[in-house]
Every structure is written in structure tokens, then in C-alpha cells.
Amino acid sequence: LLDECLKPPGQQSLVAAKPPHSSSLALASTREESDAVPILEPLKFPLGGFFAANHETGYEFFKYANYFPFESTVDDRFSLVNAAFLADAAYAAYFDKSVIPSKLARLPAQLRDSFQFFDDGGSAQGYVLHDDEVVIIVFRGSETAPRTPDEPLEQTLYNVYMDWIMADANMKLIADEVAPPGKVHRGFQLAVDAVMNNIAAIVEPLIGGPLTPRRRSPDQKRRVFVCGHSLGAAMSTVFSRRAAAVVNAVYTFGCPRCGDTQWADSFPLSSVFRLVHNLDIVTHAPACVRPAFPYKHVGEMMLIDSLGQVHEGSAAHEGAQAVFDTFLTALHHPRVVQPNTVAKTLDQNAVTDHQPVYYAAFLWNQIVANSNDNSNNNNKKQ
């Protein structure tokens, strides 16, 4: 049944993993060739918490953002730099709103100081950053851990209930009356609808117009990028359809399916980049079971493989073969050493592959590997 969810034949096949220090995806950047970047150390990180932010990991958010700034003008193609930047932003969203600014400390002052949080009091939270060129909208994902080490248990349980029961598990397909055609996951739609006015109050003055699915204005003041992990990725997708006329690019990490085939095929944005880490189980849900649940993914898949390297994705990774691979990997738990001497080895399985820290760290480490290769090649030429 899952094979029915596969995309049409002809899509590029999955690229085989390459040895450490080789690049499976070129480092596209708007920096000048003469901008020297020293040899960089890969990010190191311990095993993260189940699905959410682990407050003891010591992960260094935006560690290399000064060398690889956000590429605000690159919205018509995949940007590895933007993917890493937005993965950090999506990971940071899991923390309490009082803690998130500390995770943004390495960002340029204008972006860092523009932080504005939004919250519907239920399952929809996130924040907005902006500078003179770009607005970045970040949605928080499903919570399974406290936002702070001292958060009361009842608050954590309420957050989990609102995310997992009221949003994620509310998977009936309903007609998308705001941005037709097609049907959309009811829980994801309700979460976005609940916070739409909050976001509009922040974003509309920054772009000089309304959040609307149609009629893009040539006078829009800033480009708009949207991102999120897990439930945040689903909300990013649904929100971007509702605001398609103002959104320039969408980056999702560990995104579930959000709508039916008609909804996905009629998605009005082409710059939707859906990153999948290895066997991440959330990316296989909700299952595509026709005729009751004809779910289909949106966007161009980019795969972070078992060695942490980034490739263009393959439809085969999302069909029955991926489910089989997930089962075997979860059963045997092979330990895989990450490329470029990342300190931690992983017990790979479909659950741990969903953790946001891996999306963020592996994307940055792909940039580091590419940059170090370029530096070494330049040194050889001299």
C-alpha cells in the first residue's frame, strides 16, 4: 500500500554515500571567493533527547554562522547553508521562549535582536526573526521533554497532550477551504489556524502586505523563509500554502505527510525543501492507505544519509523498501561512525533518526567538510 505513495518514475535515484571529506552536494554560497575560511572542526554532540531538545547536550547553535551567513537572496534552489541555518533555528524552537534568545546569540545583531515569540496557548508556538532583507518564521515541533530543566511535570504533560493528541493524532483529511483544492490533515490545519493571526500581526508590517495564498505583490519588502521540525515542519507546510503569495522558500526537517494527493500536487510553491534524516519514522506518517488516507508528501526531498552526508532524495526511500530498512535497522542497531571525526557514534533506528540535533549538526558538518576540502585544494594550488 505504501508503494502507492511513490512519486512518478524518472526521479533521480539515491546517490550512494561517499567517503568522508567528499561532497555529495556542492557548497553553494554567495560569499566572495577571496573570503578566507580556516580549517574548521566538525560540530560534536552527544546523543540527544527523545524527539525534542535535550538540555544537557551542549550543542553549539549557529557556531559557524559568521563564516556562512544566511543566504537571503537564494530562494529558487536548495541552499545547504540555509538548510543548516534553519535546522538550528527549528531545533532552538523546542526550548522555552526565555531560553531561545541565548541559542541565537551567535547570529548577526539585527536578526538576533528581532526575536518575537508567538503562542496560541495550545499546540502552536514559534518565533519570527528579521533583518532588512528577510523574515524567518520558525514553528516549534511536537514536545516530549520539558522546555526547561525545572518545568513542572503538569506543564510538560499538557504540552505533550496538545501536540500529540490534539494535533498529530487528529489525522482525518478535511477539505482545505482556505487554500483549495484538496484535503489537509485536520490537526495540522487547526494548529496553523489557531496561530495565524498572531503571525500576521508580526509579519505583515515587515513585508508591507497581508498573508495571502494568491497574488504576490511586486512591492513586498522582505523575502520570507519558513521552517520547522516534526509538527513544526507540518505547520510550516500548511502555513506556507495559506501564505503562498508571500512565502519565498520552505525548509522542513522530519516532516510528516500533510495532505492528500490533490493537495500535494497542487501545492503553489516550488521552493519547498523537505529534509529527511536516514530512517526517520515521522517522515513515513501518516501512512498512505487508499482510499481512506491518500496522503502524499510535498516538496523536493533531500536525504541526510546514515553517514550524515546530504544527497538529493529518492522516491524509493519512501516506499516499502524504506519501511523494511527501518525495521532491520531498528532490530540490529548497527553503530555507525559519523564522518569527519564526529565524536559520537549512534545507535541508529527510526526513532532516534528523528531527533532535531542530528538534522542540524549533520548539515553544518557537511558544510564544514565541503569548506575544508575547498581550503585544502586551494592550499595545494599555492
C-alpha positions as CSV (number, residue, x, y, z in Angstrom):
1,L,0.0,0.0,0.0
2,L,2.8,2.4,0.7
3,D,4.1,1.9,-2.8
4,E,1.0,3.9,-3.9
5,C,2.6,7.0,-2.3
6,L,5.7,6.9,-4.5
7,K,6.3,9.7,-7.0
8,P,6.2,9.1,-10.7
9,P,9.2,7.2,-12.3
10,G,12.1,9.2,-13.6
11,Q,13.1,10.9,-10.4
12,Q,16.8,10.8,-9.7
13,S,17.9,7.7,-7.8
14,L,19.5,7.9,-4.4
15,V,23.2,8.8,-4.6
16,A,25.4,6.3,-2.9
17,A,27.2,7.5,0.2
18,K,30.7,8.9,-0.5
19,P,33.8,8.6,1.7
20,P,34.4,11.2,4.4
21,H,35.6,14.6,3.2
22,S,34.0,14.2,-0.2
23,S,31.0,16.3,-1.0
24,S,27.7,14.8,-2.2
25,L,26.2,18.3,-2.5
26,A,28.2,21.3,-3.6
27,L,28.5,24.2,-1.1
28,A,26.7,27.0,-2.9
29,S,27.4,30.3,-1.3
30,T,27.1,34.0,-2.0
31,R,30.4,34.7,-0.3
32,E,33.3,36.0,-2.4
33,E,35.9,33.5,-3.4
34,S,38.5,35.6,-1.6
35,D,36.8,35.3,1.7
36,A,39.2,33.0,3.5
37,V,37.7,30.4,5.8
38,P,40.1,28.5,8.1
39,I,40.0,24.8,8.5
40,L,37.0,24.2,10.8
41,E,36.3,21.5,13.4
42,P,33.1,19.5,12.9
43,L,30.4,20.0,15.4
44,K,30.5,17.5,18.2
45,F,27.4,16.4,20.1
46,P,26.2,13.6,22.4
47,L,23.1,11.5,21.8
48,G,20.1,13.9,22.0
49,G,16.8,13.5,24.0
50,F,13.8,11.6,22.7
51,F,12.4,13.7,19.8
52,A,13.0,17.0,21.5
53,A,15.5,19.4,22.9
54,N,18.0,17.7,25.3
55,H,19.0,20.5,27.7
56,E,22.3,18.8,28.6
57,T,23.7,18.2,25.1
58,G,25.8,21.4,25.0
59,Y,25.1,21.7,21.2
60,E,26.6,24.9,19.8
61,F,23.9,26.7,17.9
62,F,25.0,28.7,14.8
63,K,28.6,28.1,15.6
64,Y,29.8,28.8,12.1
65,A,27.2,31.4,11.1
66,N,29.8,34.1,10.9
67,Y,31.6,32.2,8.2
68,F,28.5,31.1,6.4
69,P,25.8,33.8,6.8
70,F,22.2,33.2,5.8
71,E,21.7,33.4,2.0
72,S,18.6,35.6,1.9
73,T,18.7,36.0,-1.9
74,V,18.8,32.2,-2.6
75,D,15.2,31.2,-2.7
76,D,14.9,29.5,-6.1
77,R,17.1,26.5,-5.3
78,F,18.3,24.4,-2.4
79,S,20.9,26.1,-0.2
80,L,23.0,23.9,2.1
81,V,23.9,27.0,4.2
82,N,20.2,28.0,4.6
83,A,19.3,24.4,5.4
84,A,21.8,24.3,8.2
85,F,20.9,27.7,9.5
86,L,17.1,26.9,9.5
87,A,17.7,23.5,11.1
88,D,19.4,25.3,14.0
89,A,16.5,27.7,14.2
90,A,14.0,24.8,14.2
91,Y,15.9,23.0,16.9
92,A,16.1,26.1,19.1
93,A,12.3,26.4,18.9
94,Y,12.0,23.5,21.3
95,F,13.4,25.5,24.2
96,D,11.4,27.8,26.4
97,K,10.8,31.3,24.9
98,S,13.0,32.7,27.7
99,V,15.9,30.4,26.6
100,I,15.6,30.7,22.8
101,P,17.4,34.1,22.6
102,S,20.5,32.6,24.2
103,K,20.5,30.0,21.4
104,L,20.5,32.8,18.9
105,A,23.5,34.6,20.4
106,R,25.9,34.0,17.5
107,L,23.5,35.5,14.9
108,P,24.1,39.0,13.5
109,A,22.7,41.6,15.9
110,Q,19.8,42.6,13.7
111,L,18.5,39.1,13.4
112,R,19.2,38.2,17.0
113,D,17.6,41.2,18.5
114,S,14.4,41.0,16.3
115,F,13.2,37.8,18.1
116,Q,9.4,37.7,18.6
117,F,7.6,34.7,20.0
118,F,4.1,33.6,19.1
119,D,1.9,31.2,21.1
120,D,-1.7,30.2,20.8
121,G,-1.7,28.6,24.3
122,G,-2.2,25.1,22.8
123,S,-0.2,23.2,20.2
124,A,1.1,26.1,18.1
125,Q,4.2,28.1,19.0
126,G,7.2,29.5,17.3
127,Y,9.1,32.7,16.6
128,V,10.0,35.3,14.0
129,L,13.3,36.8,13.1
130,H,14.0,39.5,10.6
131,D,16.6,41.9,9.2
132,D,16.4,44.4,6.3
133,E,16.2,41.6,3.7
134,V,14.5,38.6,5.2
135,V,11.8,37.4,7.5
136,I,12.2,33.9,9.0
137,I,9.2,32.2,10.5
138,V,10.0,29.2,12.8
139,F,7.5,26.7,14.1
140,R,8.0,24.5,17.2
141,G,7.7,20.8,16.8
142,S,5.9,18.1,18.9
143,E,7.2,18.2,22.5
144,T,8.1,15.2,24.6
145,A,10.5,16.8,27.1
146,P,10.4,19.9,29.4
147,R,11.3,23.2,27.7
148,T,13.5,24.0,30.8
149,P,15.0,21.6,33.3
150,D,12.7,23.0,36.1
151,E,9.4,23.0,34.1
152,P,6.6,21.5,36.2
153,L,5.5,18.0,35.2
154,E,1.9,19.0,34.7
155,Q,3.0,21.7,32.2
156,T,5.1,19.2,30.3
157,L,2.2,16.7,30.2
158,Y,-0.1,19.4,28.9
159,N,2.3,20.3,26.1
160,V,2.6,16.7,25.1
161,Y,-1.1,16.2,25.1
162,M,-1.8,19.3,23.0
163,D,0.9,18.4,20.4
164,W,0.5,14.6,20.1
165,I,-3.3,14.2,20.7
166,M,-4.9,17.4,19.6
167,A,-2.6,18.0,16.6
168,D,-0.5,15.0,15.4
169,A,-3.1,12.2,16.0
170,N,-6.0,14.3,14.7
171,M,-5.3,13.0,11.2
172,K,-8.6,13.0,9.4
173,L,-8.4,14.6,6.0
174,I,-10.7,17.5,5.6
175,A,-11.3,19.9,2.7
176,D,-8.9,22.8,2.7
177,E,-11.3,25.7,2.4
178,V,-8.7,28.4,2.9
179,A,-6.3,27.3,0.1
180,P,-8.1,24.7,-2.1
181,P,-8.1,22.3,-3.8
182,G,-7.5,19.1,-1.9
183,K,-7.8,17.8,1.6
184,V,-5.5,18.6,4.5
185,H,-4.6,16.9,7.8
186,R,-7.2,18.3,10.3
187,G,-4.8,18.5,13.3
188,F,-2.2,20.4,11.4
189,Q,-4.7,22.8,9.9
190,L,-6.3,23.6,13.3
191,A,-2.9,24.3,14.8
192,V,-2.0,26.7,12.0
193,D,-5.4,28.4,12.1
194,A,-5.1,28.9,15.8
195,V,-1.9,31.0,15.4
196,M,-2.4,32.6,12.0
197,N,-3.5,35.9,13.5
198,N,-0.5,36.0,15.9
199,I,1.9,35.5,13.0
200,A,0.1,38.0,10.8
201,A,0.4,40.7,13.5
202,I,4.2,40.3,13.5
203,V,4.9,39.6,9.8
204,E,2.5,41.7,7.8
205,P,4.1,45.0,8.9
206,L,7.5,43.6,8.0
207,I,6.5,42.7,4.4
208,G,4.1,45.5,3.8
209,G,1.1,43.4,3.0
210,P,-1.3,40.6,4.1
211,L,-0.5,36.9,4.4
212,T,-2.5,35.5,1.4
213,P,-2.3,32.4,-0.8
214,R,-2.7,34.4,-4.0
215,R,-1.5,37.5,-5.9
216,R,2.2,38.0,-4.8
217,S,3.0,41.7,-4.6
218,P,6.0,43.0,-6.5
219,D,6.5,45.6,-3.7
220,Q,7.0,43.0,-0.9
221,K,9.6,44.5,1.5
222,R,11.4,41.3,2.5
223,R,11.7,37.7,1.4
224,V,10.0,35.2,3.7
225,F,11.5,31.8,4.7
226,V,9.6,29.3,6.8
227,C,10.9,26.3,8.7
228,G,10.2,23.7,11.4
229,H,10.9,20.2,12.6
230,S,8.3,17.4,13.1
231,L,5.0,19.0,13.9
232,G,6.7,22.3,13.2
233,A,7.6,21.1,9.7
234,A,3.9,20.1,9.1
235,M,2.8,23.5,10.3
236,S,5.4,25.2,8.1
237,T,3.9,23.3,5.1
238,V,0.3,24.2,5.8
239,F,1.1,27.8,6.7
240,S,3.1,28.2,3.5
241,R,0.1,27.1,1.4
242,R,-2.1,29.6,3.2
243,A,0.5,32.4,2.7
244,A,1.9,31.2,-0.6
245,A,1.8,34.7,-2.2
246,V,4.4,36.0,0.3
247,V,6.5,32.9,1.1
248,N,9.7,32.5,-0.9
249,A,11.1,29.2,0.4
250,V,10.2,26.5,2.9
251,Y,12.7,24.1,4.7
252,T,11.2,21.2,6.7
253,F,13.0,18.7,8.8
254,G,11.4,15.3,9.6
255,C,8.1,16.4,8.1
256,P,5.1,14.1,8.2
257,R,2.7,14.0,5.2
258,C,0.2,16.9,5.4
259,G,-2.4,16.4,2.8
260,D,-3.9,14.2,0.1
261,T,-2.6,13.7,-3.4
262,Q,-4.6,16.6,-4.9
263,W,-3.5,18.9,-2.1
264,A,0.2,17.9,-2.6
265,D,0.1,18.0,-6.4
266,S,-1.5,21.5,-6.4
267,F,0.9,23.0,-3.9
268,P,1.5,26.5,-5.1
269,L,5.2,26.8,-4.1
270,S,8.2,25.2,-5.9
271,S,10.8,26.1,-3.4
272,V,9.8,23.5,-0.7
273,F,12.8,21.5,0.5
274,R,11.9,18.5,2.7
275,L,14.9,17.1,4.6
276,V,14.8,13.5,5.8
277,H,17.5,12.1,8.1
278,N,18.1,8.4,7.2
279,L,15.2,6.3,8.5
280,D,13.3,9.0,10.4
281,I,10.0,7.3,11.1
282,V,7.9,10.5,11.3
283,T,8.5,11.1,7.6
284,H,6.6,7.9,6.8
285,A,3.5,9.1,8.7
286,P,0.6,9.3,8.3
287,A,0.7,6.2,6.2
288,C,-0.7,6.4,2.6
289,V,-3.5,3.9,2.7
290,R,-6.0,4.4,-0.1
291,P,-8.9,5.2,-0.2
292,A,-9.2,6.2,3.5
293,F,-5.8,8.0,3.8
294,P,-4.4,9.0,0.4
295,Y,-1.6,11.1,1.9
296,K,1.3,12.4,-0.1
297,H,4.4,14.4,0.6
298,V,5.1,18.0,-0.6
299,G,8.4,19.3,-1.8
300,E,11.8,18.2,-3.0
301,M,13.3,15.6,-0.8
302,M,16.9,16.0,0.4
303,L,18.3,12.9,2.2
304,I,20.8,13.0,5.1
305,D,22.1,9.5,4.9
306,S,23.4,7.2,7.7
307,L,26.9,8.8,7.4
308,G,25.5,12.3,7.8
309,Q,26.0,13.3,4.2
310,V,23.4,15.2,2.2
311,H,22.0,14.0,-1.2
312,E,19.1,14.5,-3.5
313,G,16.4,12.1,-2.3
314,S,14.8,9.2,-4.0
315,A,11.2,8.0,-4.1
316,A,12.5,4.5,-3.3
317,H,13.4,5.7,0.2
318,E,9.8,6.4,1.0
319,G,8.1,3.3,-0.2
320,A,8.0,-0.3,1.1
321,Q,11.8,-0.6,0.9
322,A,12.3,2.2,3.4
323,V,9.8,0.6,5.8
324,F,11.8,-2.7,5.5
325,D,15.1,-0.8,6.1
326,T,13.6,0.9,9.1
327,F,12.6,-2.5,10.6
328,L,16.0,-4.1,10.0
329,T,17.9,-1.1,11.4
330,A,15.8,-0.8,14.5
331,L,16.2,-4.5,15.0
332,H,20.0,-4.7,14.7
333,H,21.0,-1.2,15.9
334,P,24.3,-1.0,13.9
335,R,26.7,1.5,15.2
336,V,27.9,4.0,12.6
337,V,30.9,6.3,13.0
338,Q,29.9,9.7,11.6
339,P,32.2,11.4,9.0
340,N,34.9,13.9,9.8
341,T,35.7,12.5,13.3
342,V,32.4,13.5,14.9
343,A,32.9,12.3,18.4
344,K,29.7,10.4,19.0
345,T,28.6,7.1,17.4
346,L,24.9,6.4,17.0
347,D,22.6,3.6,17.7
348,Q,20.7,4.1,14.5
349,N,17.0,3.5,14.5
350,A,13.9,5.1,13.0
351,V,13.1,6.9,16.3
352,T,16.5,8.4,17.1
353,D,16.9,9.5,13.5
354,H,14.1,12.0,14.0
355,Q,16.0,14.0,16.7
356,P,16.4,17.6,15.6
357,V,20.1,17.8,16.8
358,Y,21.1,15.4,14.1
359,Y,19.5,17.4,11.3
360,A,21.2,20.5,12.5
361,A,24.7,19.0,13.2
362,F,24.9,16.9,10.1
363,L,24.0,19.8,7.8
364,W,26.6,22.0,9.4
365,N,29.2,19.3,9.3
366,Q,28.5,18.8,5.6
367,I,29.3,22.5,5.1
368,V,32.4,22.1,7.2
369,A,33.6,19.1,5.2
370,N,33.0,20.9,1.9
371,S,34.7,24.1,3.1
372,N,37.7,22.2,4.4
373,D,38.0,20.4,1.1
374,N,38.0,23.7,-0.7
375,S,40.6,25.1,1.6
376,N,42.9,22.1,1.2
377,N,42.5,22.2,-2.6
378,N,43.4,25.9,-2.6
379,N,46.4,25.3,-0.4
380,K,47.6,22.6,-2.9
381,K,47.4,25.1,-5.7
382,Q,49.6,27.6,-4.0
